[in-house]
Amino acid sequence: MTFKVFFLVLVAEACSAGMHILFKRGVNTLEPGSMRSIKGYLRFVRSVLKNPSVWAGLLVVCCGMVVWLLVLAHAELSLAFPLDSIQYVFILLASAALLGERVNRYRILGTFFIIAGIVLVALQ
């Protein structure tokens, strides 16, 4: 795998992680309300669709999909798809830094195993 492809994977995965962070930030500002009825779900969906963070997340994921298509144009899917797991690392770091979520040793250990798997796939 070339550095260019690896860089494109990182950009695509950063966009994916950014989407998740923006979505989470957006729904954290909403009142879930009563989800026991169709009206409750519709109110929630309406609130989501009015949220700027959700729209920003959609824009970021669209950009990430374009980059991911570039990755697929230059790399085998059997190599590129396992590298897609790097977003778990990005999510762990970003959720702690940007959302203030707690990261415990089990999450760190699990993320370490994901990194080990990514390295094994990339070394082929």
Protein Blocks (a to p, Z undefined) as FASTA:
>chain_A
ZZklmmmmmmmmmmmmmmmmmmmmmmmmpcfbjakbfklmmmmmmmmmmpmklmmmmmmm
mmmmmmmmmmmmmpcfklmmmmmmmmmmmmmmmmmmmnopacdfklmmmmmmmmmmmmmm
mmZZ
